[in-house]
Amino acid sequence: MLVRAFIPAHITAFFFPRFHENPLKAGSFGAGVNLNKGTNVIVSIEEGMENHIHVAFNGKPVKKRAARISYGVAEEIIPEGFRGEVEVWQYFDFPNGHGFGNSAGGALGTALALAYSFKNRTLLQAAQVAHTHEVINGGGLGDVIAQLHGGIEMRIKAGAPGIGVVDSIFFEDYRVLAVPLGRLSTREILKGDVIEKIEFEGRRALDMLLRSPTPENMMRLARNFAEKTGLLEGELLEIARELDRVLRLPSSMVMLGRSIFALLRPDEVQSAGEVLGELSIEDYSICEIYNEKPKVGRWTG
């Protein structure tokens, strides 16, 4: 049986972390947006004499140390008495490590597809498994709960799905410009000196967004957060400033990746593309906002 799950890519606009010894209570506060591009996970299960789990990224098998989150999720959800081959194929629309929630997308997609296959977890229980392995392995803190929610979201209480609280921002007629430019280590950022600035500016941004919960306010606060923390600098800042010349709302940095994003009205799409062309940037996407829960079900190919 083949089962497919789609998990939207998630962009964090601003955030601040909440660490806890219980991974279900760890997470992040903040705001972000889910995209109609993301991670597709296809799971194949065949009964046999021995247990084997295989994980592949974009068609290429990866060893356990390179996919420890997804392997951990699979090992927890596959029933103890099961014997056979489990193959987990993960396909990403955005490059890994660029801030689009691929790690969480792979974890959540694996959890949902396996839970659907074995009928041994609810959607919420499977999502909690994905969140737990994200936290204990140094992945994202808030992507899983955000991806489960969809839309333009605010994380107003930290924690795993079922413990954290997410609210939605209403929106109309926006596209999302996503420009992946390079990798950035979430783990290294969260260990660095910048964490104090992230805590202060993230709290301030969330308080102000709650007072005026609009997409426009989120983008202004995102840009202010990115600059005040010093994360948006150098080449990324220059690209953001160039885009600002033709957009109504400020662009900002994807947290956490060397990537830029912006909310566009339909009549701004062409101008944004022209600016990126002038900068010799060809790898970018214009996405719809994904305003649903992840999808999971049987797949016929």
Secondary structure as UniProt FT lines:
FT   STRAND          2..18
FT   TURN            23..25
FT   STRAND          27..47
FT   STRAND          52..57
FT   TURN            58..59
FT   STRAND          60..62
FT   HELIX           64..66
FT   HELIX           68..77
FT   TURN            80..81
FT   STRAND          84..92
FT   TURN            96..97
FT   HELIX           102..118
FT   HELIX           123..136
FT   TURN            137..138
FT   HELIX           143..149
FT   STRAND          152..157
FT   TURN            161..163
FT   STRAND          165..169
FT   STRAND          175..182
FT   HELIX           186..191
FT   TURN            193..194
FT   HELIX           195..211
FT   HELIX           215..228
FT   TURN            229..230
FT   HELIX           234..244
FT   TURN            245..246
FT   STRAND          252..253
FT   STRAND          258..264
FT   HELIX           266..268
FT   HELIX           269..278
FT   TURN            279..280
FT   STRAND          285..287
FT   STRAND          295..298
//
